[in-house]
C-alpha cells in the first residue's frame, strides 16, 4: 500500500532535517500501480506493484549531490543523507546555482477519484473482456492494456517548502487487427474511471480495423492531412521536448531562442502548459515544491517563452513557472501538461472540407532529424485513409513522413473543437484536438 499524503509529507520533512548540509531537499513518491495486459483476445498478464522512494538533494555552497532509497527506517535515511552529502562534496561548483527555492502558496488539492481507486483486478478483467468482445465479434484480434496508478508525492526542503498531494489515473489501450492488413487503435486516459467505457473504446478500434482492411498503396507527395488527437499529441510532445524547456532555450538549442515575440506559426495556434486545467491529470506543484501555473508558450502564433524551474528562472531572469523535474535530470524543466487551444470545427467538418487528402489516426516510431526546426520523421499506423471529395474512402498502407512541424503549423486549415487527453499516464499528458493541416510531406510507403 502507498503512503497517505500526510505520511509522505512527514517522511519528506524528517529526511530533509536529517541531512547535515547547508540545505537539503527531499522528494517522496509513494505509488501503487496495477496492470492487466491482453493479447490474442485473452488476458495473459496481471501485475501489481507498490513502492515508496525517497530522494535527497544535499547542498554544500554551490555544489549539489543526490541519493535515493526505498527504505524509510532511520538508519536508511541517515545513510541516504550521508551519500547525498558525499556526492555534493565531489560535485563541481556551479556558479549559476542560487540555492533551493523558498516556500510559495500552493492550493490544497487532491486528484484521487473513488471510481479509479476501486478499479481492481476484477474490474480490469471485466473491462478487458468488453474491449476484446468488440474485436472478436467481428473476427478480429485485440491486444492492449488497462492500467491504474495511485500515488502520493511530497516535497520538503530545509527552507520551509512543504508540498504534498495525491492523484490517480487510469489508462487503457487497444490495438485491433484483421487478417487482411486492417488495424485500428484507440486509447483512454483520465483520472475518473466513471468516464471510461471499455465497450466504446474497443468498438472504436475494431471499427477502424474493419474499415482499414485491404489497404492500397499511395504515391509519396505533399498532402492535406486531418490528424486525429493521438497524432497531434505526438507533435505537442516533440515541441515540448525539443523547444519549450528552459535548458535548451538557455543553451541556444531551442526554436524559441531567437524567436520570442515573433510569429512562428499560424495565428490560430496557441499552445500552453496548464497543470491546473480540470481536463488534465498530475500534480499541481513541481518537484521543488513550487506551484505550477498556466504558462503560455505560443500565443496566437507568437512565441512567448519556455517553462522554467528555480535554477533557470534565476539564470534567465524569468519567473519560475513551476516545472522542475526530480534532481538530477539532464533535461532541465519540462512541460508535462501541454494543451493546444481548441478551435471551432468538428472532425467530420474537417474531413468534409478536403477534396483530396489523408486521414491519420496516429503516428509511430517518430524520431528527430533537426531539433532546431523540429523536423520529424516517422510513420502512420493503425488507421490511415484517403480522403476524397469530403469523405473517407480507401484505406492506405502505412506511410513514412519527413516534416518540419513549425512549417506544418503555419498552414492550418482548421482546429477541432473537442480535445482528447493523451499520454503515458505517468503524471503527464496532452490535451489535443484534431487538426487539419494543408501541407504534410509523405516520403514513401512503409508496408
Buried (B, 14 or more C-beta within 10 A) or exposed (E): EBBEBEBBBBBBBBBBBBBEBBBBBBBBBBBBBBBBBBBEBEBEEBEEEBEBBBBBBBBBBBBBBBBBBEEBEEEBBBBBBBBBBEBBEEBEEEEEBEBBBEBBEBEEEEBBBEBBBEBEBEBBBEBBBBBBBBBBEBEBBBBBBBBBBBBBBBBBBBBEBBBBBBBBBBBBBBBBBBEEBBBBBBBBBBBBBEEBBBEEBBBBBBBBBBEBBEBEEBEBEEBBBBBBBBBBBBBBBBBBBBBBBBBBBBEEBBBBBEBEEEEBBBEBBBBBBBBBBEBBBBBBBBBBBBBBBEBBBBBBBBBBBBBBBBBBBBBBEBEBBBBBBBBEBEEBBBBBBBBBBBBEBBBEBBBEBBEEBBBBBBBBEBEBEEBBBBBBBBBBBBBBBBBEEBEBEBBBBBBBBBBBBBBBBBBBBBBBBEBBBBBEBBBBBBBBBBBBBBBBBBEEBBE
